[in-house]
Structures are given as C-alpha cells and as structure tokens.
Amino acid sequence: EINEQIDNNSDEYISFPETQSPKQEIIEDTEKKKGFFNQFASYIAINPHNYIDLLKMLSDGIADL
C-alpha cells in the first residue's frame, strides 16, 4: 500500500513551472535589502532601546522582501 501511494504522488513533483532568469530579481532584492538594513542599522544606533519599534521595522522589512 505504501509503495502505491508513493507511485501515485510521484507525478506531483516532476514538473517545475518555467521561470525567467533570476538575475534581475536578485539585483532588485539586493538593493532592497541593502537599503532596508542600512536604515535599520542607523535606527539601532539612534534608538538602541526601542525594541517594539525595532520589531515592527524588522517585520515590515521582511514583508517587503
């Protein structure tokens, strides 16, 4: 029974969607991350004890990536 289940499900993993070249996406992501983390680092330097704002900024930044 287990072997049959594996055989039945194997088709799900064979095909992959076609994707465009990731080069441009990587460049855009890198610029986003660089800008975000520069902002984040300067914010930490100015407000080292404001942890709730830091967490909010981190979660917003991660959501944008």
Buried (B, 14 or more C-beta within 10 A) or exposed (E): EEEEEEEEEEEEEEEEEEEEEEEEEEEEEEEEEEEBEEEBEEBEEEEEEEEEEBEEBEEEBEEEE
